[in-house]
Amino acid sequence: MLFSRSKYSRTLPVRSVYRPSPFGNHPFHWVEAGGGEEQVLFLHGIMAHSMAFRCILEQSAENFRVIAPDLPGHGRDRTFESDSITPSLDGLLLWLEGLMDTLGDGPIHLVGHSLGATVAYRAALQPQRFPNLSSLTLVSPGLQIRVPSWTSAIMGNLPARLARLGVTRAGIRIYEPLQWRRARMSDREIRDYLRPIQQVQRMRHMLGIGSDLVKRTGSIEAASNIELPTLVIWGDRDHLLPLPTAYALAERLPDVHLEIFENCGHCPMEDCPADFYRTLSGFLPEPSRLAG
């Protein structure tokens, strides 16, 4: 079970959905809750999956249909098995285009974290390709990663079977120490988080995405071309992404609201779920029409 009810959950049912994709016999997988014409689409970070939004998904569904898909190669996704979906940012954009076509023509509020925020950022720069985007929320976007450029080559050539040996509780503590000090995950949630990453084929796809992400990181100059209302959320103790990037990004975005969460790490929706929900719900517009 990749999505388990957290202490922050309310009573709205969360549904696990498989839906045919335009990429052959390789379906999308997502979890969703709520209903309505307007949709909030949550994109998680690398080596995570839809479970990353478990603390805020049901609350956010009170006014919208909320959807948290598994990105290619992550969670229960099967689209990564298609030859069309390369392990790259371009492959992720093609996947997102197919997903949004599947979701229909209604307004979509795109919320991305880390890798998911990088994909969301690039999608917002292509309004003709993604015409039904109504707002953009960038949570710790991986636009300027604090790692040397040669890391890309290592990730691209690292054997997946070797990399998966580091997918342990100890390894995750090194990756994001703040969240573990707060003991935010139960033993069951830890197992659910780690299980997909330990699959060799998925790990290989994730490493390819990570390699491309590091290779293409750096510039945020294009942010001035994004015309969508944009919310930027950052943790002041994010040890992966430099906090000055948040201010530099906000300076370039034409229509932006910036929120810096105190004593918060790289995953604000998990480290600070109450603040995250309050900030996101205050940013999203009143839905024009609810289903049911």
N, C-alpha and C positions, 0 to 999 in steps of 0.2 A: 504494500500500500504506500504510494508515493505522496499522498496528501493526508495528513492526520490533523484532527481538530486540536487547536492550541488553546491555551488559557485565555487568549484574546478573542476567541470565536464567539459568535452569537448563535442564532438558531436557524439562519437561512441555509438550506441544503446546498452542498457543494457537489457538483456532478462531474464525473470523469467521462470525457467525450473522445471518441475516435471518429474522425470524419475523413472521407476520401479527399485526397489532394490531387492537384493537376500533375503530380510527378509519378505517374504510373501507379502500380499497386502498392503504394507506400503512404499510409494515412498520416494525417496530423494527429497529435494528441494534445488535449488541453483539459484544464479544470475550469469550471465556470459556476457562477451563482447569479441570482437575481434575474432581471429581465428588463426589457425596454428597447426602444428604437435606438437610443444612443448607447454606445459600448465603450468600455474602458479596457484597453488591451495592455497587459503587463508582460514585459520581456525581461527575463532574468539574466544573470551574469554567467560567465564561463564556468564550467564544471559545477553548475547548480542545476536546478530545474524548477518546475512550477511551484514546488513546495516552498520556495524562497518567499512567496507572498502569503503564506498561510496565516500570518498574524493580522493581516489587514484585508484579506479578500472578502470575507463575509460582510464586514462593516461597510466596505465600499459598494457592496451589492444592494444596499438599501435604496439607492436611487438610479442605478444603472445595471445593465448586464455587464458583468465583469468576467474577463477571460484571461487565464494565465496559461499560455501554451508552453510546451517543452521545445526549446530551440533544437535545430538539427543536431543529432548525435547525443542529445541530452535526455534524461528522464526516460519516458516511454516513446519518444519520437521514433518514427520509422522512415521519415522522408529522407534522412541522410543516406539511406541505402540506394536512393536514386542516383543515376549518373549525372543528373541535372544539377544536383545540389553539391557543389564543390565545398571543401572545408576552407572557406574564405569569407571575407566581408561581402563580396559580390554574391556568393552563394546564399548568404543570409538575407540579402536584400531580395533576391529572386524568391526565396522561401517566403519572406514577409509579403511580397506582392501576391503570391498564390494564396496565402492565408487570408489576406484582406479581401481578395476576390471571393473567397469561400464564405466570409462573414457577411457579405452583401454590401449595399450602397449606403447604409446609415452612417451617421457621424461616428468617428472613432477618436477617442482621446488616448494617445499613445504614451505609456509610462514605461521607461526603460531604466534598468539598473546596470551599471558597469558595461559589460559587453553589449547587453540589451540596449543601453542608452546610446552607445556608439552607433548601433544599427538604427535606432530611432532618429538620431541626429542626421545620419546620412539620408534616411528616408525623407525627412523634413526639407532637405535641400533639393528634392526632386518632386515638387508639387504636382507636376503633370502625370507622374507615375503613381503617386499616392494622393489622389484628389480628395478623398473623404477624410483626411486627417483634420481634426478640429482643434486640437491643442497638443502640446508637447510637454512632457515632464522628464527631465534628465536627472537621474539619481546617481551620483558619483560616476559620471560618464568616463569611459576609458579612452579619452581623447589625447591625453598626455601622460603616458605611463612612466613611472619612475623605475625603469629598468634599462640597461645598456642595449644598444641596437643588436649586438651579436647574440643576444638571447633568442632572437627570431630563428637563427640558423640552428641553435641547439634544440629548440622546441620542434622545428621541422624535421629533424633527423633523429630525435630521441625515440628508441623503440618503445612502442606502446606497452609491451609486457613489462618493461623495466619501469616505466613511468607509473604504472598502476601499483607498484610496490609501495610507493609513497602515499597512496590513498588510504590513510589510516587516521585514527583519532589524533595521534601525535602530529601527523602531517598537517591536518586541518588546523590544529592549534597554532602552528607556525604561520600558516596562511593568514589567519584572522584572529589574533590573540584576544582582542577585546571581547568578542562575542563569547569566547569560552570562559573568560573570567566571570561573565554574568550567568554562565550555565543556562543559556536560553533554550537549549535543546534537551529533550528527554532522550533516554537510550534508544527508544524506538525511532525517534526523529533522526538521530545520528545515523542509525543503520539505513534508514530510507534515503538520507542524503548521500551516503557513500556508495550504496549498491549499484546505481547506474554507472558511476565513474569507474568502477572496478571491471567493467566489461571492456575487453581489449578493442573491439571494433569502435566502440563509442569513444574510448580514450584516444584512439588514433585520429578520429575526426576532430575531437576537441583540441588536440595538439596542433593540427593543421590550422584551425581557426586562430588559436593563440599565436602561432607563428606569423600569420598574416596581420593580425591585430598589432603586434609589436612592430612589424615592418612598416606599417602605414600610420603609426601614431605620430603626433606632433603638432600639426597645424590646426588652429581654431579660427583662422581668419575668415573662413566661409560663413561663420555664424551670423554675420551681418546680413546675409541673404535669406535667413529664415523669417518668414512673415507670420508664423503662428504664435499665439500667446504661449509663453514658455515659462515653466516653473523649473528652477534648478535647486536641488537639494544636495547638501554635502555634510559629512560629519567632520567636526574639527579635529578628530583623532584618526583620520583616514591615513593609514601608513602605506597604502599602495599608490594613491593619487595625491599629488601636492595640492594643498588648500589654495594657494595663489591662483591655480587654474580656475577655480570657481569664480573668483572676482574678475579675472581676465575674460572668461567666457561671458559673464553677465554684462560686462562693458560693451561687448560686441553684439549681443542679441537685441534687436529693436524693441521687443515687447516682452519684458522679463520680470520675474519676481524671484529673488534669491533668498533661500533659507539655509542658514548654517546651524546645525544641531550641535549643542554642547555635549561633551563627553560621549561622543558617538563615533563609531568606526566606519568601515567601508560599506556596511550593509544597514543603512538607517531604517529600512522597513522591518528589520529584525532586531537591531539594537534599540531602536526608539519607536516602537510601533504606534504608541499613542500620539506622539508628536507627528509622526509620518501621516497618520490618518487625518489628524486635525488639519495639517497643512494642505494635503491633497484635496480633501473635501472642501476646504475654503477656496481653493483655486479653481476646481471644476465648476462649470456653469450649472445653473438649474436645468435639469433635463427638460426638453421641450414636450415630450410625451412619453409616459410610462406604459408598458404593457400590463395588461391585467388591471 
